[in-house]
Amino acid sequence: MKAEIIAVGTELLMGEIVNTNAAWLSQRLAEMGVDVHYHGTVGDNPERLKRWIRQAAERSELLIFTGGLGPTPDDLTIAMLAETFEERLVSNPTSEAAIRAIFSKRGISMPESNLKQALMPETAEHIQNPVGTAPGLAWDVSKKCGKPTYILAFPGVPNELYVMWEQGKQYIRQWQGDLGESCLILRSKSLHFMGISEAALGELLGDLMAGSNPTVAPYV
């Protein structure tokens, strides 16, 4: 399964926040035998985001989005996914109840704009967020794309992503099964050398670097 990780948020492009989610997700996916082919970041712009979604759907089988699930107008991920794949947004009752419960538990009034976070494409499935107001999304859009294409969307807040990942993993396992893929695990190990340049080490390891199992990549 070829995967692509897309971070959504202008704050990432401006360097105000470092995208640690991509590295964390890549490590988790490697443990599941999923090959990550692309990392990307796109700002809070409707047309650029839809263009990225279309490109990613053409070249990858698993699209994982982080960010853009908040209650404000610049949070566009879910709406742009729905527009791209031409499906109407509907309010998910489970998500709406969970959002209302969070505010009730905190004893504060809920802004109506938070109900935007309960919207998702009609055939998508809800991923529960036990620590925040933004639920995630799991969506099989294979029929719409004419090839195996699956989408997961998570909040950009790392702690929320970490907690929700176990639910996301279950969907990936299911989709791997649909594709008839064995759940091979990719293992990596770092070896440390001193007193030799990267180029010289590369020459010594040339036969290993020419292979595909294992793959070897020297770097400083």
KAWO-V485889 format. One record per helix or strand of 3 or more residues. SS is the DSSP state (2 for helix, 1 for strand). FROM is the first residue (numbers start at 1). TO is the last residue. Records with the same first field share a line. If there is no record, write none. Layout:
BEGIN
SS = FROM-TO ; FROM-TO
END
This chain:
BEGIN
1 = 2-8 ; 35-42 ; 62-66 ; 89-91 ; 119-121 ; 125-127 ; 136-140 ; 150-154
2 = 10-13 ; 21-31 ; 46-59 ; 77-84 ; 93-106 ; 112-118 ; 142-145 ; 158-178 ; 198-204 ; 206-209
END
